[in-house]
């Protein structure tokens, strides 16, 4: 079977202790996407097949494709074009959908349920919709039964076991598995593997469909909240505590 895994590059900013407050920037595979890669490899080991890792981003994003290849993916495809910059979920899915249409012959698409930067939970469901695929979200366990996928998913206060016909798309949660760590030789071999690069022309996309032009939502401002606030403990009867919580929230929202 042919399995497509979508991976996203997440930038982590740290401080190099050997230099005075010199920031260091590293690209890593989004955590739940790494779970998706691991699950694709386990399915391949059990049923045979071919695993293709796909990411969208600037040239530097090829680093995480090398990581996916080192972990065990057979092929890496980078969707890279300056005109892709500024893409929201809608424009991103337009690009991913065009790439998947170009591949055509596939059995399963796996991706993380969410990204560590935006937590939008949108890419998988949107992609399944435009590709006209059945989808299973928030999977914590996956199995193949003939031409069907069976998945266990935890949602709020219940656990479901659902089934979907192949081909389908599944978004996965961290509880699904424990991703493996590639060896130095795996990384060395991955560094020599050619990564395929597709731009908007390769995907037959116009400039009005991608990037800022193809986006429906623009992030105007982004800020981080401090986690150093002192916790507040409220004691008393349930109705009394609820009333005090409401009063506190009202004051903070004014």
C-alpha positions, 0 to 999 in steps of 0.5 A: 500500500502507498501511504502519504504522511503530511509533516509540518516544520515547527521552529523552536527558538532556544538560547545558545549557552556558549554565547551571550543570549544568542538565539538558536533556531531549529526546525523539527517535525511537528510532534503529532506528525511524527506519530503519523510517520511512525504509524505509517512505518508500522503499517508498512512493516506489517502490510508492505508498501511505500511511505511518502512524506510531504511538507510545504514550506521554504527550502529550509523545510527540507530538513524535516523531510530528511528527518522523516527519511531518517526515521524510515520514510521511502520518499520526501516531497517538498512543496516550495514556492515563494508564492506559498508564503502567507498561506492560511489553512484554506490556501495550504490545503489547496496546495496539499490537495494539488500535490495529492492529486498529482500523486493519485495512486495512494491508499492512506493519508496520515497527519497529526491532529494538530500543530504545535504552533497554531492548534487549529485542527483544520488541515486534515479535515479540510484536506479530506473534504476537498479530496472527497475522502472518508476521514477519521480524526483523533485516532489513538489506535489504527488497524487494517482489515482488508480494504477498511481502516479500523481506528479507535478515537477518544473524544471528550467523554467517550471512546469510539471504534470506527471504520472507513473504506480505503483510501481515507485520511486519518488524523492521529493523536500522541497516544497512538505510538512512541516514535522511533529515534533514527540512528546516525547511519540512518541520518547519513543515508537520508542526507544522500536521498534526493528530495523532490521539489514541486512549485505552483507551476508543477501543481498547476496552481495559479498565484490567486489560489496560493499564499496571501492571495489564496488565503481567507484569513490573515493573522493580524497579531500574535502574542505569548502569555506569561505563565508566571501568574500565581494560581488562585484557590477558591473555597466554599460551597459549589454555588458560591465558588461558581459565582465568584469565578464569574465575577472574577472573569467579568472583571478581567474581561472589562 
